[in-house]
Structures are given as structure tokens and as C-alpha cells.
Amino acid sequence: MSADSSHGNSPAAVAIEHDLGAEHEHPTWSVYWKVALVLTLVTVLEVWCYYLPSFVATPYFVPVLLVLSAFKFTVVVMFYMHLRYDHKLFRVLFTGPLILAMIAITALLFLFGKLAIRTGLLT
């Protein structure tokens, strides 16, 4: 039995090969300042929406803020927590529970009437 076949495809052997031989794609300074600019612009848009009384009174106010904050969360996780550059399995393990949490939060908002009243489903 050779030294190569003794390890086989064990997770430890794969991890060692992955760590030793693989070059990972890493973001540059240019990527970080562009991401920061996008996050700043989305934050400005959120604050602007909040200070428009005519928009706050519409049923679109809460859903728009939820979408904008979900977008910001995604950008922060993908770039600053490097999830975009990790293995795809880690993305699945993170986004699966995240989607379940978002569904649960939205259901709770409807259950307690906060989102339902804002969207006009309840009067």
C-alpha cells in the first residue's frame, strides 16, 4: 500500500490538500471601498425613506425597509465575513437557516399585526 492510498479521501487529507495547495480568491482594497460605498448609499436611502412622511404612511414602508436591511445584511455577510469566498457548503449551511429565520420573523410580524396593518391586509 502506498503512502498516497493510505490516506484515501478522508476529510483530514482533503482539508490538508486544500489548505496547502489551493490559492483562494481574496478581495482587494478596491472591492472593500466599493462595498462600503454601496452600504452607505443603502443606509442613506433607508434614512431618507424614514423621514418622508408621505412614504411612511404607505403600506410599502415596512416591506421596503425590510428588503433594504436584508440586502445590507447579505452584502456584509458576503464580503466582510468572507462568505462569498468560502466553500459553497458554508453558504448553504448559512443561508438555509437564514431563510427559515426570515420566514419565522415575517410570520410573527403578521401574527402580531405589525406588518399586516402596514400592508393594508388588516384595517
C-alpha positions as CSV (number, residue, x, y, z in Angstrom):
1,M,0.0,0.0,0.0
2,S,1.5,3.3,-1.0
3,A,1.6,6.4,1.1
4,D,-1.0,8.1,-1.1
5,S,-3.5,5.4,-0.9
6,S,-3.2,5.0,2.9
7,H,-4.9,8.4,3.5
8,G,-7.6,7.8,0.8
9,N,-10.1,10.6,0.5
10,S,-10.5,11.2,4.3
11,P,-11.8,14.6,5.3
12,A,-8.5,15.4,7.0
13,A,-6.5,14.6,3.9
14,V,-8.8,16.7,1.7
15,A,-8.5,19.6,4.2
16,I,-4.7,19.4,4.3
17,E,-4.5,19.3,0.5
18,H,-7.0,22.2,0.3
19,D,-5.0,24.3,2.8
20,L,-1.6,23.6,1.2
21,G,-2.2,23.7,-2.5
22,A,-5.2,25.9,-3.2
23,E,-5.0,29.6,-3.8
24,H,-8.0,31.4,-2.6
25,E,-9.5,34.4,-4.2
26,H,-9.4,37.4,-1.8
27,P,-10.9,40.8,-2.2
28,T,-8.8,43.8,-2.9
29,W,-8.9,47.2,-1.3
30,S,-11.0,48.3,-4.3
31,V,-13.7,45.8,-3.5
32,Y,-13.9,46.9,0.1
33,W,-14.4,50.6,-0.6
34,K,-17.0,49.8,-3.3
35,V,-18.9,47.6,-0.8
36,A,-18.6,50.4,1.8
37,L,-20.0,52.9,-0.7
38,V,-22.9,50.6,-1.5
39,L,-23.7,50.1,2.2
40,T,-23.5,53.9,2.8
41,L,-25.9,54.6,-0.1
42,V,-28.4,52.0,1.1
43,T,-28.2,53.4,4.6
44,V,-28.9,56.9,3.2
45,L,-31.8,55.5,1.3
46,E,-33.2,53.9,4.4
47,V,-32.9,57.1,6.4
48,W,-34.4,59.1,3.6
49,C,-37.4,56.8,3.4
50,Y,-37.9,57.1,7.2
51,Y,-38.0,60.9,7.0
52,L,-40.6,61.1,4.2
53,P,-44.0,61.3,6.0
54,S,-45.8,60.6,2.8
55,F,-43.9,57.3,2.3
56,V,-44.1,56.3,6.0
57,A,-47.9,56.4,5.7
58,T,-48.0,54.0,2.7
59,P,-48.2,50.2,3.1
60,Y,-44.9,49.9,1.3
61,F,-42.8,51.5,4.1
62,V,-42.1,48.4,6.2
63,P,-41.5,45.9,3.3
64,V,-39.1,48.4,1.6
65,L,-37.1,48.8,4.9
66,L,-37.1,45.0,5.4
67,V,-35.8,44.4,1.9
68,L,-33.1,47.2,2.2
69,S,-31.9,45.8,5.5
70,A,-31.9,42.3,4.2
71,F,-29.8,43.5,1.3
72,K,-27.3,45.2,3.6
73,F,-27.1,42.1,5.8
74,T,-26.3,40.0,2.7
75,V,-23.6,42.3,1.5
76,V,-22.0,42.5,4.9
77,V,-22.0,38.7,5.3
78,M,-20.8,38.0,1.8
79,F,-17.9,40.4,1.8
80,Y,-16.9,41.4,5.3
81,M,-17.4,37.9,6.7
82,H,-15.9,36.4,3.5
83,L,-18.8,34.0,2.9
84,R,-18.6,34.8,-0.8
85,Y,-15.0,33.4,-0.9
86,D,-15.7,30.3,1.3
87,H,-16.7,26.8,0.2
88,K,-20.3,26.6,-1.2
89,L,-21.2,24.2,1.6
90,F,-20.8,27.0,4.1
91,R,-23.1,29.3,2.1
92,V,-25.8,26.6,2.1
93,L,-25.3,26.0,5.9
94,F,-25.7,29.7,6.5
95,T,-28.4,30.7,4.1
96,G,-30.7,27.8,4.8
97,P,-31.3,28.7,8.5
98,L,-31.3,32.4,7.5
99,I,-34.2,31.8,5.1
100,L,-36.1,29.9,7.9
101,A,-35.5,32.7,10.3
102,M,-36.7,35.3,7.8
103,I,-39.9,33.3,7.3
104,A,-40.4,33.0,11.0
105,I,-39.9,36.7,11.6
106,T,-42.3,37.6,8.8
107,A,-44.9,35.2,10.2
108,L,-44.5,36.7,13.6
109,L,-45.0,40.2,12.2
110,F,-48.2,39.1,10.6
111,L,-49.3,37.2,13.7
112,F,-48.9,40.3,15.9
113,G,-50.4,42.5,13.2
114,K,-47.5,44.9,12.7
115,L,-46.8,44.0,9.1
116,A,-50.4,43.2,8.3
117,I,-51.7,46.6,9.3
118,R,-48.9,48.4,7.4
119,T,-49.6,46.4,4.2
120,G,-53.4,47.1,4.4
121,L,-54.4,43.5,4.9
122,L,-56.0,44.5,8.2
123,T,-57.9,47.7,8.8
